[in-house]
Amino acid sequence: MRRAADLCALLQARQPNDTDLGQHFLIDEVHLAGIVDLAGDLNGRSVLEIGPGPGTLTEHLLGAGAIVTAIEVDAVAVDHLQQHFGEAIQHGHLTVLTGDALHHPWPEDIDAIVANIPYQISSPLIERIETYRRDVVCPRRVVLLVQEEFAERLTLATPADRGSLGICVALGWDASMHRRVPPGAFRPPPAVMSRVVALDPRTWPEAVDHRFVRLVVQQAFAARRKKLRTSLQRPPRRLSRRPGWYAERWNRALVSLKDDPRLDQRPEEFDVEAWLAFCADLVEAEVHIG
């Protein structure tokens, strides 16, 4: 392969001048191998890779026997991947798609998602993965290399990391942190530590629609320093998209729980189970006064 560091420099030169807006490409062989190992047995499995860049991770995925679909937005990287991995493409082991992974259609048979993603798309990519899980198929494992601070919030590492991101992810995934990756493992080196995270599907009982729970959680954390009694006074955005819900019904539900002591708590005091119970009670209370 063309020297990874040289190709990374070429790709980075085509990105915004602020490197925090660009992608930092992992070139350390030990960490690349560790990421692929964390994904489990990939032999013969369909794997989606997002933002392959110079193809360092792609090479390890193919070496593990994966059938890889790589989505890359940079034309120079796409050209390099097509040239370097021509044999793998010819034999159907690699498909390279050109486009933005947040909007480009994904294959309908993904077993796993493994990627070193641009930091700036971390949150929207998590939303895209959840939509894919809900509407298409649930990958058996997702392994992502992200900024460490984002990993802590994603996995609810401590009570201080509790927020809408981690709570909403925990409704459908068991998120765990793994190896730390230092700046020197990348080209160009980022200014922060990075962390590998794994997402494994989990199933919470759906006594209440999880999409409704997400709306409530996001509304509460939008004013996280306020008590729920205040932050939930107004109906959540997009509430009307949930069947049977509208502003008047929401207001009636809050009135029915006006004496509930949980309304005097702040959102970070609730774990996933508490949010599920609260939202279920919100629905049930409204039913009783309906």
Buried (B, 14 or more C-beta within 10 A) or exposed (E): EEEBEEBBBBBBEEBEEEBEEBBBBBBBEEBBBBBBBBBBEBEEBBBBBBBBBBBBBBBBBBEBEBBBBBBBBBEBBBEBBBEBBEEBBEEEBBBBBBEEBEEEEBBEEBBBBBBBBBBBBBBEBBBBBBEBBEEBBBBBBBBBBBBBBBBBBBBBBEEEBBBBBBBBBBBBBEBBBBBEBEEEBBBBEBEBEBBBBBBBEEEEEEEBBBBBBBBBBBBBBBBEEBBBBBBBEBBBEEBBEBEEBEEEBBBEBBEBBEEBEBBEBBBBEBBBEBBBBBBBBBBBBBEEEE
